[in-house]
């Protein structure tokens, strides 16, 4: 498992890069690689502060980067941790994963903070 900063993707009613219309019922996350987005990719996400764990689908790309395969598949640290801004000039928040509403609530997150994640078979 890798520990990274997580942020909340609270865009209820919006559409993810995979075409999923965001709601509060489906456990999903966003990882910064277009190659990770697929309904058969699932991750285990754990809040290390309370031990709660959730299995979620990877249904979106983010936060910020779209081609951070070295982090998502290779074990490197997220590019967002070392970037001041993304390519479009948007400031980086340093996060390595976005959590959908269901996952955010299930893990008991109250603010951006650390989570551990790994792919599951």
Secondary structure, 3 states (H helix, E strand, C coil): CEEEEEEECCCCCCECCCCCECCCCCCEEEECEHHHCEEEEEEEEECCCCCCEEEEEEEEECCCCCECHHHHCCCCCCHHHCCCECCCCCECCCCCEEECHHHHHHCCCCCCEEEEEEEEC
